[in-house]
Every structure is written in structure tokens, then in C-alpha cells.
């Protein structure tokens, strides 16, 4: 009898809106980090962007926010 071993791909994330995405298939646009967390922006082939906030002390607080071009432009003017 063979057992199935499930592996977790750390590049597959779920955004705050519930969409599953593969970060390995994106272009890293901005990469920032300090000793507490990292803040990265990834551009997808679709033109959308993912903001990835990763907290080193508590990975359960990690957030992945999906934004489109219009939303990115709005952020530039805040």
C-alpha cells in the first residue's frame, strides 16, 4: 500500500479576497524588509499586483492583497 505525501508549495498563496496565486510566476517589483516583517509587491502576467506582507514572528498574520492598475494608481496619489 502506498501512502500519498502532500507537499506544500510556499509560493502558492491565498489573497485577502480568497484567490489562490502562484508567486513564483510573478515579477518582484519592490522588496523591502526589516527584522520584523517583509513587504513585497509582485506584478502578475495579468497586470494585477499582489502586496505580500510577511510577519516573521507570526506567519498567521501574513497578508496577500490583490490590486489592479487603477488601485495602484490611486495609492500613488494618497
C-alpha positions as CSV (number, residue, x, y, z in Angstrom):
1,X,0.0,0.0,0.0
2,X,1.3,3.4,-1.0
3,X,0.7,6.5,1.0
4,X,0.3,9.9,-0.6
5,X,2.6,12.5,0.6
6,X,1.3,16.0,0.3
7,X,3.8,18.8,-0.1
8,X,3.1,22.5,0.4
9,X,4.4,24.9,-2.2
10,X,5.4,28.0,-0.3
11,X,4.9,30.1,-3.5
12,X,1.2,29.3,-3.6
13,X,-0.7,32.0,-1.6
14,X,-4.3,33.0,-1.0
15,X,-5.1,36.6,-1.2
16,X,-7.4,38.5,1.2
17,X,-10.2,38.2,-1.4
18,X,-9.8,34.4,-1.5
19,X,-7.9,34.0,-4.8
20,X,-5.1,31.4,-4.9
21,X,-2.0,32.6,-6.8
22,X,1.5,31.3,-7.5
23,X,4.0,34.0,-6.6
24,X,6.8,32.1,-8.4
25,X,5.1,33.2,-11.7
26,X,5.2,36.9,-10.9
27,X,7.7,39.7,-11.3
28,X,9.1,41.1,-8.0
29,X,8.7,44.9,-8.3
30,X,9.5,46.1,-4.8
31,X,11.2,44.2,-2.0
32,X,11.5,45.7,1.5
33,X,12.2,44.0,4.8
34,X,13.5,44.6,8.3
35,X,13.9,42.3,11.3
36,X,10.1,42.2,11.9
37,X,8.5,41.8,8.5
38,X,8.9,41.9,4.8
39,X,6.8,44.0,2.4
40,X,7.0,43.0,-1.3
41,X,5.0,43.9,-4.4
42,X,4.7,41.4,-7.2
43,X,3.4,42.0,-10.7
44,X,1.4,39.2,-12.3
45,X,1.1,38.4,-16.0
46,X,-2.5,39.8,-15.9
47,X,-1.3,43.2,-15.0
48,X,-2.6,42.9,-11.4
49,X,-0.3,43.3,-8.4
50,X,0.0,41.4,-5.1
51,X,1.2,43.1,-2.0
52,X,2.7,40.5,0.3
53,X,3.2,41.3,3.9
54,X,5.0,38.6,5.8
55,X,5.5,38.8,9.5
56,X,8.4,36.7,10.8
57,X,7.2,36.4,14.4
58,X,3.7,35.2,13.5
59,X,3.1,33.9,10.0
60,X,-0.6,33.6,10.7
61,X,-0.7,37.4,10.3
62,X,0.7,37.3,6.8
63,X,-1.4,39.1,4.2
64,X,-1.6,39.0,0.5
65,X,-3.6,41.8,-1.1
66,X,-4.5,41.7,-4.8
67,X,-4.7,45.1,-6.6
68,X,-5.3,46.1,-10.2
69,X,-3.7,49.0,-12.1
70,X,-6.4,51.5,-11.1
71,X,-6.0,50.7,-7.4
72,X,-2.2,51.1,-7.7
73,X,-2.6,54.5,-9.4
74,X,-5.0,55.6,-6.6
75,X,-2.4,54.6,-4.0
76,X,0.3,56.7,-5.7
77,X,-1.8,59.8,-5.1
78,X,-2.6,59.3,-1.4
